[in-house]
C-alpha cells in the first residue's frame, strides 16, 4: 500500500481499521487483513435479542453473524486484532450485566459504555429521545461498579470511556479522543473522506450531512488540499467556537480542565456549536461521569487502585 510505504518517511505511525458488522466476512478478507496488518472493529450491543433488535437485518441473525465474525478474526488474526463497540438504547438500560458478560464470553479486552448520539439511525428510529442523561448515568454507574467487581476478581477488563477520562485527569499524556479536546478535535484531530470524495470535519458531521445538514462539510478531495481544508474559514470558525476556556458555563466549571467541546453535538441538538451548557446532555453526562470517578478515587481505595491502572498510572 502506498500509504504504508510513505508513512515512515513522513514520520507517521499508520494503522488501518475496517469498521464492519462482519456479516459478509470471508476468508479472502481475513487473508488480506492479516497480510496488511489491518484491525477490525464491529458493533456488539449485548445478547442476541438485544443486538438483533438494535441492528435488524434480513433473517434476524445480525448477532449470530457478529459473534461468528469476532471469533473468526480472533482465530486467524489474533485476539487483539478485533474490537467491538456497544450503543446504549432504551432496551439496554436494565441489562448492563448481560451486556458486559457477552463481551467477557467472547474474550474481548474491555467495553466502551456509549450513549446514543443525535445522528443517523438513532434519529431515524426515534431512539435518541427515549432516555435522558440521568437514566444513562444510572446505567453507566451500575455498569462501572459491575466491571470494577470483575477487575477485583482478577480479570483486567477496563471500561474504555472511564480510562480515557482518567488518563486526561491523572496524567499529562494526550488521549487523542476528539470529545475530550479543547478546542475540539474536529478537522484537527480527524478528517473524514467520504466514499463520494466529500470531506468532513468528523464522522458525526458526515452523518449530519446524510440528514441534509452540511454545516461540517469542508470540501472535496478533487478540489481541496489538506492545507486548504484545515485552514478553511469554515473550520477555523467552528474550532474557534469550541474553546471551553472561554465558553459560557465552561470557563468557570470545575471540570473544564478535564473535559472537551463537542460542537457537532451541540449544533445537532441546539443549532449552536457552543450550545447552552445547562441544557446540554453532553455536559450532564460528562459532569456525571467525572463526579463518579472522582468520588471512587477519593472514597474507595480498592477500586481507586483499579481506576488508576486504567488511567495509566
Secondary structure as UniProt FT lines:
FT   HELIX           2..10
FT   STRAND          17..19
FT   TURN            23..24
FT   HELIX           27..36
FT   STRAND          39..43
FT   HELIX           48..54
FT   TURN            58..59
FT   HELIX           62..76
FT   HELIX           79..81
FT   STRAND          82..87
FT   HELIX           90..92
FT   TURN            93..94
FT   HELIX           96..105
FT   TURN            106..107
FT   STRAND          110..111
FT   STRAND          113..114
FT   HELIX           120..124
FT   TURN            125..126
FT   HELIX           128..130
FT   HELIX           133..152
FT   TURN            153..154
FT   STRAND          158..159
FT   HELIX           160..170
FT   HELIX           178..180
FT   TURN            187..189
FT   STRAND          192..193
FT   TURN            195..196
FT   STRAND          198..200
FT   HELIX           203..210
FT   TURN            211..212
FT   TURN            215..216
FT   STRAND          217..220
FT   TURN            221..223
FT   HELIX           226..230
FT   HELIX           233..240
FT   TURN            241..242
FT   HELIX           244..246
FT   TURN            248..252
FT   TURN            254..255
FT   HELIX           256..258
FT   HELIX           263..270
FT   HELIX           277..279
FT   HELIX           281..299
FT   HELIX           301..310
FT   TURN            311..312
//
